[in-house]
Amino acid sequence: MLDDEFLKNLHHVLLEIHVEEGVMVCPNCNHNYPISNGIPNMLLAEHEIG
């Protein structure tokens, strides 16, 4: 059974943390998606498609 403290911490991580600058990494293909001004760029360059 999950306790209240764990659920509070999980809520904080999932919904209250805002990344301004950084990188998201896809766990399936290890592709890096840059985050700038809080916005992830999830578009692939033309050479990355296909």
Secondary structure, 3 states (H helix, E strand, C coil): CCCHHHHHHHHHHHHHCCCCCEEEECCCCCCEEEEECCEECCCCCHHHCC
